[in-house]
Amino acid sequence: MPDTMPQTRTPEPAVSVVVPVRNEAENVGPLTEEIAAVLKERSSFELIFVNDGSTDTTEAALTALKDGRPWLRQVKHAASCGQSAAVLSGVAAARAPVIVTLDGDGQNDPSFIPALLGALSEGGAGMGLVAGQRVGRRSGAFKSLQSRIANGVRAAILHDGARDTGCGLKAFRREAFLTLPYFDGLHRFLPALFRRDGFTIGYVDVIDRPRAHGISNYGLWDRLWVGILDLFGVRWLIRRRRRVPQVSEIA
């Protein structure tokens, strides 16, 4: 006889946490436990690791972690496509209306996730994004100088109100994110692009942590010079923005 029993559908989570990773086999386990400890008593959630073409044992580590964790998912890129592409893949795969992102190297502390979600909820439908702003950074002097230069130039050109757009800790509305123009480097300009679409932006101070395992996937100059070049494109996008039509059909 055909199976006529109703199919049980897993309820959609309230929050989808998206974590891009590339060669972070030693970091995904501790990060999974930290995120689960923060969210399991607060709201329903799913955790999506986007494996951006890792060449180490990241895929195997995530596969092992799935055992007993039905809320854990792994999305894989066949080859590395970069952090912006990984964020987009994770958000596209997500089932929740609210997205939280953080970096996969363990430097972003998941304990700040409730503060981000709280600020987004308190801001109402008009608030599209809440971004972490790092204080007391644990980076070296040169890397900190690099970030200060890049953030200073960005703020002078875009006037986005953000002190630090390099922090991976962000909470935003999935539907609004998916309407943003996509380009490589998108994740560095989210405050400016959400503001471009008429949303208000919130900020929460967070504390950065040192990397416990592995090495950075970015060279010293990648985020500085590439980011500065991207500024001109983002400035153009902002200047070309026009009012979005409010469409209704007349019977």
N, C-alpha and C positions, 0 to 999 in steps of 0.2 A: 504494500500500500504506500502511496506517496505520503511524505511527511507533511501533515497539515497543521502541525503545532506552530504557533506564532513565534517568529524569530525575535530573540532578545537583542535589543539595540543598546550598546554601551552609551550611557548618557554623555552628552557633550560636556567637556570640562569648562570651568569658569575661566581658567587661565592656561595658556600654553607657554611654556618656557622654551625658548629656542637658543641653543648653544652651538655655534660653529666651532669645529675642532679640526685640526690638521696635525697629525703626529703627536697626540696628547694621551697616549695609552696609559701613562702613570697618573694622569690627572682626572680622568673621567670617573673613576670609582669614588674617590673622596668628594668630588663635586656633586655626583648623584646623591650621595648620602646627605650632604649639607642642604641641597635644594629640597629633598623630601622632608627633612626634619623641619624646615621652615614652613612648608606649605601644607603638609598632610593634615594638620589640625585647623587650618584656616579656610581652605576652599578646595574644591575639586580641581585637579590639574593634570596636565600631561607634560612630559619632558621630552623634547625632541633634540637629539644631537644630530647635527648635520656634519657628516664625515666628508670633509672637503679634500678627497683624493689622498688620504693618508697612505704613507708607504711603510709605516711601522705596524704594530699590532693593535691599533686603535679599534679597528672593526671587530676583531676577536674579543677585545675587552668589553665592548658595548654589547656584543651578542651574549656574552656570559652574564652581564649585568641584567639583561632582560628577564632572566629566570626569576619568577616570583614578583616581578614588577610590571604589571600590565599597563601601567601608565608611562612606561619608558619606550621610546621609539628611536630608530636610527634611520636617517635619510642619507644616502650616499651619492657623492659625485664620483663618476668614473675617473676623472682627472681634476686636479685642483683648479678651481675657478675664482678663488678669492673670497674675502669675507663678505662683501656685499652680495655676491651671488649666493653664498651659503645662507645668509640671513633671509634673502628672498625665497629660497627653496624651503626653508623652515617655516616661514610665515604662510606660504602657499599651502603647505601640508597641514598646518595647524587647524584644529577644530574649534578653538575657543575664540570669542570676540575680543579678548584682551591678550596681548602678547607681552612677555618679558624677555629681554635678551641679556645675555652676559657672555663674556669671553670664556673660552674653554681652558685657559691656562691656570685658573685658580686664583688669579690676582683680584678679580671682582668678588666681593664677599656676599654670598646669597642672603645673609642676615638682613640686608637692606631692602630686599624685595618687598616685604610688607609696607615699608614706608613709601616706596614707589607706587604700589597699588593703591594705598590709602590716598595719596595726593591725587592720583588720576581719578579716583571715585569722587573725591570731594570737589574736584574741578568741574564735574558735570560733563554733559555731552560736548560742550564747546572746547574742552581741554583734550587735545589729541595726543599729547606726548608729555611724559615726565622723564627727565634725563638725570642721571647721576653726575655729580660734579665732585671730582676727586680732591680731597684735602690730605695733607700730610703724606704726599706721595713717597713711595719707597724706591723710586727709580734713581739711577745714577745722575750726577750733576749734568753731564752732557745731554742725556736723554730728556731731562727736565727742561733744560734750556731750549732744546729743539721743540718741545711741546709748547713752551711759552711763546716762542717766535711764531709758530704755526697758528696758535689760537689768537694771538694778537693781530696778525695779518687778517685772519678770517673775520674776526669781530669788526675790524675797521672797514672791511668791504661789504659784509653781509648785514651788519647790525642785527644779529639774531638774538642778542641778549644772553648768549651762552658763554660761560667762562671756560668750559672744557667740553669739547665734543668727542674727545678720544675715549671717554669712558664707555665700556660696553654695556654697563647697567642702564637699561631703559625700559620703560613700560609705555605701551601705546595701543591704539585701537586698530585692530587688524584691517578692517574695511578701509579706514583712512590711509593706512600704509600702502595697501595694494593699488590705490589710485595715484600714487606718486610716480613721477617719471623715473624710470630705472636707468642707472648707469653705474659703471665700476667706480667705487668710492662713495656710493650713495649713503652708506652707514655713517660717514663722517659729517654729513650735512643735514641730518634729520630735523634738528630744531628749525633751521631756515626754511626747509621745504614744507614742514607742517604749518609753520607760520604763513608761508606763501598761500596755503590753501585755506586760510582763515581761522585756524585753530589757535587757541592759547597754549602756552608751553609752561610746564612746571619744572622746578629743579629741586633736587634733594642732595645734600652733602653726603658723600660716602667716603669710606677709608679704603685705600688701595692696599694690597698685600703683596709681599714678594712672591715670585714664582718658586714653587717648591720642587718641581721636576721639569726637565726638558729645557729647550732653548726657544727664544722668540722666533716667530716665523717672519718677522719683518726686519729689514735692514735699517740702519740708523737714519738714512735719508729718505726712505720710501714715503713715509707719511708727511714729511716736510715739503719736499719739492713737488711730488705728485699732487698733494693736497692743495698747494698754492696754485698750480696750473688748473685744477678743477674749479677753483673759486670763480674764475672768469665764466665758466660754463654755468655754474649755479646762479651767479649774478644775472646772466642773460635770461635764465629760466624765470627768475623772480620778476625781472622787468617786463617779460612778455606775458605774464599772467594777466588774464582778464576775468571779469565776473563770470562765475559758472551759472549757466541758465537754469532757472527753476522751471522744470517742464511739467505740464499737466495736459491731459487730453480732454477736450471739450466734447461732450456727447452731442 
